[in-house]
Amino acid sequence: MEKTANALGQADLEKTIVLTGAMVPYKFGSSDGLFNLGSALAFAQTLSRGVYVVMNGRCFMWNNVKKNRKTGEFEEAK
């Protein structure tokens, strides 16, 4: 997701783009997908033009996000 956000961010589109997803598949019953979708919709209503990644109730700029493979969570890259 951070690679997609980076590509979109570098394109410098005049839009607000919010990327989100689920760390746990919906079929498992305890998916975080619906929470992340709700968070993304809420952030999208207030954010200025740019590209963002929204996961676990947190919002990251396209150029300051990475997935921590050990914890399975997104965090600031810097």
C-alpha positions as CSV (number, residue, x, y, z in Angstrom):
1,M,0.0,0.0,0.0
2,E,2.8,2.4,0.7
3,K,4.2,1.8,-2.8
4,T,0.9,2.7,-4.3
5,A,0.6,5.8,-2.1
6,N,4.1,6.8,-3.1
7,A,3.3,6.4,-6.8
8,L,0.1,8.4,-6.5
9,G,1.7,11.1,-4.3
10,Q,4.5,11.7,-6.8
11,A,1.9,12.1,-9.6
12,D,0.8,15.3,-7.7
13,L,-2.9,14.9,-8.6
14,E,-5.2,17.7,-7.6
15,K,-7.4,15.3,-5.6
16,T,-7.7,13.9,-2.1
17,I,-7.0,10.1,-2.2
18,V,-7.3,7.9,0.8
19,L,-6.0,4.3,0.7
20,T,-7.1,1.8,3.2
21,G,-7.6,-2.0,3.6
22,A,-7.7,-4.8,6.1
23,M,-4.9,-6.6,7.9
24,V,-7.3,-9.4,8.8
25,P,-9.5,-10.9,6.0
26,Y,-13.3,-10.4,6.3
27,K,-13.9,-14.2,6.3
28,F,-12.0,-14.5,9.6
29,G,-14.9,-12.8,11.4
30,S,-12.7,-10.3,13.3
31,S,-11.6,-8.2,10.3
32,D,-10.5,-4.6,10.8
33,G,-11.7,-3.8,7.3
34,L,-15.0,-2.1,8.2
35,F,-13.4,0.0,11.0
36,N,-10.6,1.1,8.5
37,L,-13.2,1.9,5.9
38,G,-15.2,4.1,8.3
39,S,-12.0,5.8,9.4
40,A,-11.0,6.4,5.8
41,L,-14.3,8.0,5.0
42,A,-14.2,10.2,8.1
43,F,-10.6,11.4,7.3
44,A,-11.5,11.9,3.6
45,Q,-14.1,14.5,4.6
46,T,-11.6,16.7,6.4
47,L,-8.2,16.2,4.7
48,S,-6.8,18.7,2.2
49,R,-5.6,17.7,-1.3
50,G,-3.0,14.9,-1.2
51,V,-2.5,11.1,-0.9
52,Y,-3.0,9.4,2.5
53,V,-3.0,5.9,4.0
54,V,-5.5,5.3,6.7
55,M,-5.2,2.1,8.9
56,N,-6.1,1.4,12.5
57,G,-7.6,4.8,13.0
58,R,-4.4,6.6,12.0
59,C,-3.8,8.7,9.0
60,F,-0.4,8.9,7.3
61,M,0.9,11.1,4.5
62,W,2.0,9.2,1.3
63,N,5.6,10.1,1.8
64,N,5.8,9.2,5.5
65,V,4.3,5.7,5.9
66,K,5.7,2.2,6.0
67,K,4.3,-1.2,7.1
68,N,6.2,-2.7,10.0
69,R,6.5,-6.3,9.0
70,K,7.2,-7.4,12.5
71,T,4.1,-5.9,14.2
72,G,1.9,-5.9,11.1
73,E,1.0,-2.3,11.6
74,F,1.5,0.9,9.5
75,E,3.7,3.6,11.1
76,E,5.5,6.8,10.3
77,A,8.5,6.1,8.0
78,K,10.6,8.9,9.6
